[in-house]
Amino acid sequence: MTDTPARLLNLLSLLQTPREWPGSELATRLGVSPRTIRRDIERLRDLGYPVQATMGADGGYRLAAGAAMPPLVLDDEEAVAIAVGLRAGAGHAVEGIEEASVRALAKLEQVLPSRLRHRVGALQAATVPLVGGDGASVDPHTLTVMASAATGQERLRFAYRKGDGEETKRLVEPHRLVSTGRRWYLVAYDIDRDDWRTFRVDRVSEPFATGARFTPRELPAADAAEYLSRSMAGLQPTYRVVAEFDAPAEFVAARLPRWLGAPTATGGTSCRLDVTTADSLEWVAFRLALVDCEFVVHEPPALIEHLRELGARISRAAG
């Protein structure tokens, strides 16, 4: 990589992962010599980035928390505001920004001075978010630990509560975090079970990166999202939802969660939703009613019956 500015940005992106990078590994990743890496590290230091180096066979570089944020990035108030906002977006799976929130939060908290970390933590502890739906909130710290371990290719230990309440200890090689909009999942290779597994992050506690590196294994799917979909389909019963709306497809799509699927236009002012889902009947009925237009459900019969009962209950409440 001969483009120095681009190489510096790529080097900085690697160093923002909370791990120690051997100089030889950085050189291999960027396609340059160890000597070039040393010069680039000095350039970053001149720009104000607190890059620490350790000597010895296992030594390397890491971006440390400095006495202040690097220059021309964020002032203290901006850093606190952004960190709190990212924690809210990551911890409660705000649709559309969840994964970006985790990546940005992991990078930002890596370089926050201790005084700012304290302010962010205090503000987070003093506020209670109002979240809708039945999505489970998660600790942003748990997400950032997992994201950092996956990026740095470090084995991860954590306590896990299974669906039946049983508590287990897991040692995994984390692959990717996946957000479904309502929940976070970790796709990882379980060392003790010698197989790939998915874990609901809201059931994880006490996560920590062991520091032990691993070579990434080949995932038996095109990507983590596809693997998660297959796993969920094998664990939960699914059913087909067919509904017609008396509104344009764009109007309906903007009011439906993306994980429920997108409607297809059947006319200028009508559309049709045809999707297979494992969501509960109660949740699907609630989301369809929130579209705020006339609609007709054709299947499944159980959903039609649930909507009929729900409508009667609401009518009684209004009467």
HELIX and SHEET records of a PDB file:
HELIX    1   1 THR A    4  LEU A   15  1                                  12    
HELIX    2   2 GLY A   23  LEU A   30  1                                   8    
HELIX    3   3 PRO A   34  ASP A   46  1                                  13    
HELIX    4   4 ASP A   76  GLY A   91  1                                  16    
HELIX    5   5 GLU A   98  VAL A  111  1                                  14    
HELIX    6   6 SER A  114  ALA A  125  1                                  12    
HELIX    7   7 PRO A  140  GLY A  152  1                                  13    
HELIX    8   8 VAL A  201  ARG A  203  5                                   3    
HELIX    9   9 ALA A  224  LEU A  235  1                                  12    
HELIX   10  10 ALA A  249  ARG A  255  1                                   7    
HELIX   11  11 ARG A  258  LEU A  260  5                                   3    
HELIX   12  12 LEU A  281  ALA A  289  1                                   9    
HELIX   13  13 PRO A  301  ALA A  318  1                                  18    
SHEET    1   A 2 VAL A  51  ALA A  53  0                                        
SHEET    2   A 2 TYR A  61  LEU A  63 -1                                        
SHEET    1   B 5 ASP A 195  ARG A 200  0                                        
SHEET    2   B 5 TRP A 184  ASP A 190 -1                                        
SHEET    3   B 5 GLU A 167  SER A 179 -1                                        
SHEET    4   B 5 GLU A 154  ARG A 161 -1                                        
SHEET    5   B 5 VAL A 204  ARG A 213 -1                                        
SHEET    1   C 4 THR A 264  GLY A 267  0                                        
SHEET    2   C 4 SER A 270  THR A 277 -1                                        
SHEET    3   C 4 TYR A 239  PHE A 245 -1                                        
SHEET    4   C 4 PHE A 295  GLU A 299 -1                                        
END                                                                             
